Amino acid sequence: MNIIYEGQIPFYQFLNEHSQVIQPLPEWALTKETLINYYQQMVIARQFDTKAIALQRTGQLGTYASSAGCEAIDVVTASLMSEADVLVPYYRNHAMQMIRGMELSDILLYWGGDERGNSSPAQREDFPNCVPIATQCLHACGVASAIKIRAQQRATVCMLGDGATSKGDFLEALNVAGVWQLPVVFIINNNQWAISVPRSLQSIALTLAQKALGAGIRGEQVDGNDVIALHQSVASALQRAREGKGPTLIEAVSYRLSDHTTADDATRYRHPDALKTAWEKEPIKRLRNYLHAQGWWQEHNETEWQHQTATLIQASVEQYLDTPPQPVSAMFDYLFADLPEHLVKQRDIAVSRDSGESSCNSNSSGNDREAAS
Amino acid sequence: MSNQATINSGISSGDNSGDSPAISMVEAINLALHRAMLDDDDVILLGEDVATNGGVFRATVGLKEKFGVKRVIDTPLAENMIAGLAVGMAAQGLKPIAEIQFMGFIFPSMEHIVCHAARLRNRTRGRLSCPLVIRAPYGGGIHAPEHHSESTEALFAHIPGLRVVIPSSPQRAYGLLLAAIRNPDPVIFLEPKRIYRSQNQRVEDNAQALPLDTCFTLREGNDISLISWGAMIKETLEAADQLAEEGIHCEVIDVATISPLDRETILASVGKTGHCVIIHEAPLNGSVGSEIASLLASEALLDLRAPVARVGGYDTVMPYFRLEDQYMPQTDHIIDAVKRTLEFE
């Protein structure tokens, strides 16, 4: 017997869970600017998350998917993306959307049940949040195909969770990204949980990164709580994509520090000790301890930044809460470029009902009354 | 979209094509694809066997040679993937035309059609849109393998944000496919494969699209409205011919865009005739015929002089081909339904 194929999955880590440097740092990490920026953005993400959950608990926001625990993945990746790159997120990437230019108030608007939260011009060509699991992987390949067809030097970044790796969409996306050598970077936020189902029940594979090998593409695993490792891995993958050197699958190992969403109660299925351990490894504390040790971030910096962040977030909350609702006609106005005739009638009925007029006005036909009742 | 224009565009079929050769529907589709790709570099073709093989029905033959493999793309074999790719391409401003080889294999792609293509404009409030076309041959009558003969168009007609378009002649296939490709929203373009090659018609390659969301009145008559689409237009017109010999004058309407429906043309016709038979190959239960009957019940009740009749497939699984002919609605069934309707009074 001959071995005709052997695969390898590299693992990247620079800053271990005790904030110790375990291998020589890349040059950019020898100075403080980028690291402090990552830290500051992660603090905003965490505070935003806490605030969003509080808004939901007080009836001021809909069901919300927390990003606690994936701040490093999101902040580093979004920071390395260029404006021309395209983000195809799942539904936990608030920090990426913020760094890509979205107002926090628009992110809240989305989770507050308003489609205008997907319409910010700052999102440019980025996809909106994707709720059906893993479907975004194929959209990312479609975007990357368009980029390749037009011979542009842009990368597509597709975000997904560990649960998504069990779906056909993900595997089909890896396959086509490989065979067409698409400029796409898939990043799995392996936070160990798909609602209540642990990573061990999704796949017997030792790593999720090795799913790439079956598609003939590069796969690597990175400590998702280590901004330095993430930076190295994502920056190289983005560069390969933009240079036409093909796709990459990055498995970023993190831990979901929250419930799945505000509609979930993780105490039903998750042992508190596991969560306690995860908090010891989390990305923000890990980087803060390192910055402290380097003398780059003092207590007063922390106090000031936390305060500034709170002010920023409070302003965004107020802006969100002050946003008037859409007119009822909005549910019709963006269905098609040109609204078909019978929908114009249904829109008129909806508008008249909303304004308190009788629905039995002379413009509404029997069929439309029935359809809209 | 006046009714007059509708009638004109239907009646003129076959009259103004100059010296163009008579071609089949599948050739007309091929001609429209050539025209669309020539006129617009953003038009991209993708699907299984569409490039080198030219499609299993040869609808895409010659396109790879003319436009290259960057624009005419043989995909890996995964229908879900084809639709998902098309959504991503369309969001970038390309105009992908995705072929699903048979409608019986479209179901893996439904999540992308229903949850994404149909919703992208709405859920981004117009920031992104999805100008894609999904082409799929559908329907029975060619003694094909299992899962190759169903008519499940109603599943798509039910989805807000989608257009569902079905041609019934080479000329309408050319003009409607061009319209579908140019439309800024997603269009499901279903091709009745039973009549892919059964009728030749002169089709001028004039880049003229036909209107969407518009019925075509193929034959005018005052006694009864026959409303149909796709391959059943053939039997419907045959029935109208035979009934004319008995002095019964049928108006024949090809719905063409089954969603959104051109209600005005249907209501105007039934307003004139007072009688209506709806003919389709799909099962009757929950069909587009049900929607048209509902429209007539609620908006044309006082015009109707007899109950609306429907001639359709049985509410059974589409039989394998030894019983296929017994499943398919026949010309005689239409004639019977017309006579019963007219005798109601």
Contacts between the chains, C-beta under 8 A, distances in Angstrom:
chain1	res1	chain2	res2	distance
A	86	B	92	7.9
A	88	B	88	7.6
A	115	B	122	6.9
A	115	B	123	5.3
A	115	B	124	7.3
A	115	B	125	5.4
A	116	B	125	5.6
A	118	B	123	5.6
A	118	B	124	4.5
A	118	B	125	6.7
A	118	B	127	6.8
A	119	B	124	5.4
A	119	B	125	3.7
A	119	B	126	7.0
A	119	B	127	4.8
A	120	B	127	7.7
A	121	B	127	7.3
A	123	B	127	6.6
A	125	B	91	7.1
A	125	B	92	6.8
A	125	B	128	7.4
A	127	B	91	6.8
A	127	B	128	7.3
A	128	B	123	6.0
A	128	B	124	5.4
A	128	B	128	7.6
A	132	B	111	6.2
A	132	B	115	5.2
A	132	B	116	7.8
A	135	B	84	6.4
A	135	B	111	6.2
A	135	B	112	6.5
A	135	B	115	6.8
A	135	B	116	6.5
A	137	B	84	7.6
A	138	B	80	7.3
A	138	B	81	5.7
A	138	B	83	7.9
A	138	B	84	2.5
A	138	B	85	5.9
A	138	B	87	7.3
A	138	B	88	6.7
A	138	B	112	6.9
A	139	B	84	6.0
A	139	B	87	5.2
A	139	B	88	4.0
A	139	B	91	6.9
A	139	B	116	6.9
A	140	B	88	6.4
A	141	B	81	7.7
A	141	B	84	7.1
A	141	B	85	5.6
A	141	B	88	6.1
A	142	B	84	6.4
A	142	B	85	4.1
A	142	B	86	6.3
A	142	B	87	5.7
A	142	B	88	1.9
A	142	B	89	4.4
A	142	B	90	7.5
A	142	B	91	7.2
A	142	B	92	7.4
A	142	B	96	7.7
A	143	B	88	4.3
A	143	B	89	7.4
A	143	B	91	6.5
A	143	B	92	5.5
A	144	B	88	7.4
A	145	B	85	6.0
A	145	B	88	6.9
A	145	B	89	5.7
A	146	B	88	7.0
A	146	B	89	4.9
A	146	B	92	3.5
A	146	B	93	7.4
A	146	B	94	5.0
A	147	B	92	7.2
A	149	B	44	6.7
A	149	B	70	5.4
A	149	B	71	7.3
A	149	B	94	7.1
A	168	B	78	7.7
A	168	B	80	6.3
A	168	B	108	7.9
A	169	B	80	6.5
A	169	B	81	7.7
A	169	B	84	6.5
A	172	B	76	7.4
A	172	B	78	4.8
A	172	B	80	6.3
A	172	B	81	4.1
A	172	B	84	7.5
A	173	B	81	7.3
A	173	B	84	7.5
A	175	B	76	5.8
A	175	B	78	7.6
A	175	B	81	7.8
A	176	B	75	7.1
A	176	B	76	5.5
A	176	B	78	7.8
A	176	B	81	5.9
A	176	B	85	6.9
A	179	B	76	6.1
A	330	B	125	7.4
A	331	B	122	7.9
A	334	B	121	5.3
A	334	B	122	4.5
A	334	B	124	7.9
A	334	B	125	5.3
A	334	B	126	5.1
A	335	B	121	7.2
A	335	B	122	5.4
A	335	B	160	6.1
A	335	B	161	5.4
A	336	B	121	7.4
A	336	B	161	7.1
A	336	B	163	7.9
A	336	B	185	5.1
A	337	B	121	7.4
A	337	B	129	7.2
A	337	B	183	7.8
A	337	B	184	4.2
A	337	B	185	5.7
A	340	B	213	5.7
A	340	B	260	3.7
A	341	B	1	7.8
A	341	B	213	7.8
A	341	B	260	7.7
A	341	B	263	7.1
A	341	B	264	7.1
A	342	B	260	6.4
A	342	B	261	7.2
A	342	B	263	5.9
A	343	B	260	7.0
A	365	B	298	7.3
A	365	B	299	5.5
A	366	B	298	4.1
A	366	B	299	6.0
A	367	B	294	6.9
A	367	B	295	5.7
A	367	B	298	3.9
A	367	B	299	5.2
A	370	B	298	6.2
